[in-house]
Amino acid sequence: MSQTEFQAVLIVLGVLAFAALWWWHGRRNADVRDEPESSARLDPDLGRVDDPDAEPPPAEPLPAVSEDPEPADAEPDRFERIVCLHVMARDGQPFGGRELVVAAEKVSLIHGERGIYHRYIDRHHAGPPIFSMINRVHPGSFDLSNLDELKTPGVSFFMLLPGPLPALDAWERMLPAAQRFAELLEGRLLDAEENLLNRQRSAHLKDELRTWDREQAQREARRMVKSW
């Protein structure tokens, strides 16, 4: 993704959309290099993403994802939602590279693919990450080769759905990690809309993810019935 494209996405959709598009672009290039890029649009609620294969009418906005989208040619790596939390520095004082690395290690994050941090299911780091952490500064990665120069006003934790774990299980791993990271760096923990994350919002997100898991289970049951 070029710098111009990155800046356009950042301005229009914010860092949440950038995380989704940036990550999706990398996964598609790794697995299906000869396919054209698909477009994606984020829903304000949990960063929901419209189905890239849907064909909207000319000059009309992309339609919202239905409650049971199941395109016949669905790709295994397609994600449908992104859940995001932000940790921002206070009083305009950026996080320093060395303190950031220490905090990341204390919450069991691994610096890896595309130069960002990830949490995996096991110590072998096999399969897709449960969630990841991206730098709020372009190009989103963390350059560990020069920690003294690494400074950032904040980071974003995000997880793609569907993922390697049920959505609620993944959330219950990402939330404590983001909370602890914020405590270690004395930062502010914000929701996807960059409001302080309070108990009410956190409970609402849990309900959303519980519903997501139930709908996914229903879809899987219908797929199994059709396959018979």
Buried (B, 14 or more C-beta within 10 A) or exposed (E): BEEEEBEEBBEEBBBBBBBBBBBBBBBBEEEEEEEEEEEBBBBEEBBBBBBBEBEEEEEEEBBEBEEEBEEEEEBEEBBBBBBBBBBBBEEEEBBBBEBBBEBBEEBBBBBEBBBBBBBBBEEEEEEBBBBBBBBBBEBBBBEEEEBEEBBBBBBBBBBBBBBBBBBBBBBEBBBEBBBBBBBBBEBBBBBBEBEEBEEEBBEBBBEBBBEBBEEBEEBEEEEEEEEE
